[in-house]
Amino acid sequence: GGVVDGYPPHPLFNEKGGYGLEGYSDAEDKRPSGALNSQDISNSLWALAVLGRTDCDLFYRLWDLTQSRLVWDSKELVQLYEVYNFVASDGGGHLLHWKHESTRRAAREECARVQAQELQTTSAFHNNVSQVLTDINIKFQNEGRIGTWTVDMHLTTPGLEHVVIEVDGPWHFLYNTSIPHGPTALKRKAIEDLGWTLVSIPFFEWGELNDNASGPGSKRQYLTDLILPHLSSSPAAKPPPPPPPQKKKKKKFF
């Protein structure tokens, strides 16, 4: 259970064709397995998962190759476990066999270790965003709750009460991409379907900004431009409709 096993539940691309994979044939698979090193295999599996091609023969042939190897570095172990969860959460976990339980356990533990480091980074990121929001006089509540969902920040400044902020650190995205992974995409959709405005602050954009007090390229200007256009724009912020007018009682004459 936990966050490690929840990553990520759906392929990002389901369209077939256009990626050069349809042309793959058995004839191209005759080279010895030694021609691929562990990094080649883990990178290829990850690329196929990102492209939504976990249903092709090449994907499963590559996975079978992983079971004949016992030595993997940190990045490769993380990729293997993420790919496994990617397929398992979509109902295909029984199709990926771990020949060596020690490899599966090492991959899971390494994934958890790397994730813990990312969470520490995200915590500092969260604190930095909180400070800048305070600097620009936007009030908020940390760790707000919408139904069963927890959000990083719920804005409480008048006119912005319908806006929630998610501070999206590295672990909210598919490895080495700007594409939100499954749990992040699902959470965003669920919250927006409830009528809230969800504003994402991705780590790769925040890291490019400077700490100057104001002006283009500053964190203050970035948040101002990101948040203020949502002032009272969400259905959640609209007041309830007025009650229907009551019918006037007819006067009785005696």
C-alpha positions as CSV (number, residue, x, y, z in Angstrom):
1,G,0.0,0.0,0.0
2,G,1.0,3.6,0.3
3,V,2.2,6.1,-2.3
4,V,4.8,3.9,-3.8
5,D,2.3,1.3,-4.9
6,G,0.0,3.9,-6.3
7,Y,2.1,5.1,-9.2
8,P,0.7,5.6,-11.8
9,P,-2.6,4.1,-12.9
10,H,-3.1,4.9,-16.6
11,P,-1.2,5.1,-19.8
12,L,-0.8,8.6,-21.2
13,F,-1.2,7.9,-24.8
14,N,-3.5,5.3,-26.3
15,E,-3.3,6.2,-29.9
16,K,-1.6,3.5,-32.0
17,G,0.8,4.4,-34.8
18,G,3.2,7.2,-35.4
19,Y,5.8,6.0,-33.0
20,G,7.6,3.5,-35.2
21,L,6.6,0.5,-33.1
22,E,4.1,-1.0,-35.5
23,G,7.0,-1.8,-37.8
24,Y,8.8,-3.9,-35.2
25,S,9.1,-7.5,-36.4
26,D,10.5,-10.8,-35.1
27,A,13.3,-10.4,-37.6
28,E,14.5,-7.4,-35.7
29,D,14.5,-9.4,-32.5
30,K,17.2,-11.9,-33.5
31,R,20.1,-10.1,-32.0
32,P,21.5,-11.6,-28.8
33,S,20.1,-10.3,-25.5
34,G,23.7,-9.2,-24.6
35,A,23.3,-6.4,-27.2
36,L,21.1,-4.6,-24.7
37,N,22.5,-3.4,-21.4
38,S,20.4,-2.8,-18.2
39,Q,20.0,0.9,-18.9
40,D,18.8,0.2,-22.5
41,I,16.1,-2.2,-21.2
42,S,14.8,0.0,-18.3
43,N,14.8,3.1,-20.5
44,S,12.9,1.3,-23.3
45,L,10.3,-0.2,-21.0
46,W,9.8,3.3,-19.5
47,A,9.5,4.9,-22.9
48,L,6.9,2.3,-24.0
49,A,4.9,2.9,-20.8
50,V,4.9,6.7,-21.4
51,L,3.7,6.2,-25.0
52,G,0.9,3.9,-23.8
53,R,2.4,0.9,-25.6
54,T,2.4,-1.6,-22.8
55,D,0.2,-3.8,-24.9
56,C,2.8,-4.6,-27.6
57,D,5.0,-7.7,-27.8
58,L,8.2,-5.7,-27.6
59,F,7.2,-4.5,-24.1
60,Y,6.8,-8.0,-22.8
61,R,9.9,-9.2,-24.5
62,L,11.9,-6.5,-22.8
63,W,10.4,-7.3,-19.5
64,D,11.4,-10.9,-19.9
65,L,14.9,-9.7,-20.5
66,T,14.9,-8.0,-17.1
67,Q,14.4,-11.3,-15.3
68,S,17.7,-12.7,-16.5
69,R,19.7,-9.8,-14.9
70,L,20.5,-9.4,-11.2
71,V,22.5,-6.1,-11.2
72,W,20.6,-2.8,-11.6
73,D,21.5,0.7,-10.5
74,S,19.2,3.1,-8.6
75,K,17.6,4.8,-11.5
76,E,17.0,1.5,-13.3
77,L,15.4,-0.1,-10.2
78,V,13.0,2.9,-9.9
79,Q,12.1,2.7,-13.5
80,L,11.4,-1.1,-13.3
81,Y,9.1,-0.7,-10.3
82,E,7.3,2.3,-11.7
83,V,6.7,0.4,-15.0
84,Y,5.5,-2.6,-13.0
85,N,3.0,-0.4,-11.0
86,F,2.0,1.3,-14.2
87,V,0.8,-2.0,-15.7
88,A,-0.4,-3.6,-12.4
89,S,-2.7,-0.7,-11.6
90,D,-4.3,-1.0,-15.0
91,G,-5.1,-4.7,-14.3
92,G,-2.1,-6.2,-16.0
93,G,0.1,-7.0,-13.1
94,H,-0.3,-10.7,-13.5
95,L,1.3,-10.4,-16.9
96,L,4.6,-9.2,-15.5
97,H,6.5,-11.9,-13.6
98,W,9.3,-11.3,-11.1
99,K,11.6,-14.3,-11.4
100,H,13.7,-13.1,-8.4
101,E,11.8,-11.8,-5.4
102,S,15.0,-10.1,-4.2
103,T,14.9,-7.9,-7.4
104,R,11.3,-6.9,-6.8
105,R,12.0,-6.1,-3.2
106,A,15.1,-4.1,-4.0
107,A,13.2,-2.1,-6.7
108,R,10.4,-1.3,-4.3
109,E,12.7,-0.2,-1.5
110,E,14.8,2.0,-3.9
111,C,11.6,3.5,-5.2
112,A,10.5,4.3,-1.6
113,R,13.9,5.8,-0.7
114,V,14.0,8.0,-3.8
115,Q,10.4,9.1,-3.2
116,A,11.2,10.0,0.4
117,Q,14.0,12.3,-0.8
118,E,11.6,13.9,-3.3
119,L,9.0,14.5,-0.6
120,Q,11.7,16.4,1.5
121,T,12.4,18.6,-1.5
122,T,8.7,19.2,-2.1
123,S,8.3,20.2,1.6
124,A,10.8,23.0,1.2
125,F,9.1,23.9,-2.1
126,H,5.8,24.1,-0.3
127,N,7.2,26.4,2.4
128,N,8.7,28.7,-0.3
129,V,5.4,29.0,-2.1
130,S,3.6,29.7,1.2
131,Q,6.0,32.5,2.0
132,V,5.6,34.2,-1.4
133,L,1.8,34.0,-1.1
134,T,2.0,35.7,2.3
135,D,4.3,38.3,0.7
136,I,1.6,39.2,-1.9
137,N,-1.1,39.3,0.7
138,I,-3.0,36.2,-0.4
139,K,-4.5,34.3,2.5
140,F,-4.7,30.6,2.5
141,Q,-5.0,27.5,4.6
142,N,-2.4,24.7,4.4
143,E,-3.5,21.2,3.9
144,G,-7.2,21.9,3.1
145,R,-9.7,19.2,2.4
146,I,-12.3,18.8,-0.3
147,G,-14.4,15.7,0.3
148,T,-12.0,12.8,0.5
149,W,-9.2,14.8,-1.2
150,T,-6.4,16.7,0.6
151,V,-5.1,19.8,-1.2
152,D,-1.8,21.6,-0.5
153,M,-3.4,25.0,-0.1
154,H,-7.0,26.4,0.0
155,L,-7.1,30.1,-0.7
156,T,-9.2,32.1,1.7
157,T,-8.8,35.7,0.3
158,P,-12.3,37.0,-0.6
159,G,-13.1,36.2,-4.2
160,L,-10.6,33.4,-4.3
161,E,-12.2,30.9,-1.8
162,H,-12.9,28.6,-4.7
163,V,-9.3,28.2,-5.6
164,V,-7.0,25.5,-4.4
165,I,-3.3,25.1,-5.0
166,E,-1.3,22.0,-5.6
167,V,2.5,22.3,-5.2
168,D,3.6,19.7,-7.7
169,G,7.1,18.4,-6.9
170,P,9.1,15.9,-9.1
171,W,7.2,12.9,-7.9
172,H,3.9,14.2,-9.3
173,F,5.2,13.7,-12.9
174,L,6.3,10.8,-15.0
175,Y,10.1,10.5,-14.7
176,N,12.0,13.2,-16.6
177,T,8.9,14.6,-18.2
178,S,6.4,17.5,-17.5
179,I,3.5,15.1,-17.8
180,P,1.5,14.5,-14.6
181,H,1.4,10.8,-13.6
182,G,-1.9,8.9,-13.1
183,P,-2.7,9.8,-9.4
184,T,-2.1,13.5,-10.0
185,A,-4.2,13.6,-13.1
186,L,-7.0,11.7,-11.4
187,K,-7.0,14.0,-8.4
188,R,-7.0,17.1,-10.5
189,K,-10.0,15.9,-12.5
190,A,-11.9,14.8,-9.4
191,I,-11.5,18.2,-7.7
192,E,-12.3,20.2,-10.8
193,D,-15.4,18.1,-11.4
194,L,-16.6,19.3,-8.0
195,G,-16.5,22.8,-9.3
196,W,-13.2,24.0,-7.8
197,T,-10.5,25.8,-9.6
198,L,-7.2,23.9,-9.1
199,V,-4.0,25.8,-9.8
200,S,-0.8,23.7,-10.2
201,I,2.6,25.1,-9.4
202,P,5.1,22.7,-11.0
203,F,8.6,22.5,-9.6
204,F,10.2,22.9,-13.0
205,E,8.6,26.3,-13.5
206,W,9.1,27.5,-10.0
207,G,12.8,26.6,-10.1
208,E,13.3,29.0,-13.1
209,L,12.0,32.0,-11.1
210,N,14.1,34.5,-9.1
211,D,13.5,35.8,-5.6
212,N,13.4,39.4,-6.6
213,A,10.6,41.4,-4.8
214,S,8.7,42.0,-8.0
215,G,8.9,42.3,-11.8
216,P,8.9,39.8,-14.7
217,G,10.5,36.5,-13.8
218,S,9.9,36.9,-10.0
219,K,8.1,34.4,-7.9
220,R,5.7,37.1,-6.7
221,Q,4.8,38.1,-10.3
222,Y,4.4,34.5,-11.3
223,L,1.9,33.7,-8.5
224,T,0.0,37.0,-9.1
225,D,-0.4,36.2,-12.8
226,L,-1.3,32.6,-12.1
227,I,-3.9,33.2,-9.4
228,L,-5.7,36.6,-10.0
229,P,-7.3,35.6,-13.3
230,H,-9.3,33.0,-11.3
231,L,-10.9,35.7,-9.1
232,S,-14.5,34.5,-8.6
233,S,-14.4,32.5,-11.9
234,S,-15.3,29.1,-10.7
235,P,-18.8,27.5,-10.4
236,A,-17.9,26.8,-6.7
237,A,-17.7,30.5,-6.1
238,K,-21.0,31.4,-7.5
239,P,-23.7,32.2,-4.9
240,P,-26.7,29.9,-4.8
241,P,-29.6,31.0,-6.9
242,P,-32.2,33.2,-5.1
243,P,-35.3,31.4,-3.9
244,P,-38.3,31.6,-6.2
245,P,-40.6,34.5,-5.5
246,Q,-43.5,33.7,-3.3
247,K,-46.9,34.0,-4.7
248,K,-48.9,36.8,-3.2
249,K,-51.9,35.8,-1.3
250,K,-55.1,37.0,-2.7
251,K,-57.0,39.3,-0.5
252,K,-60.4,38.0,0.7
253,F,-63.3,40.4,0.8
254,F,-66.1,39.8,3.2
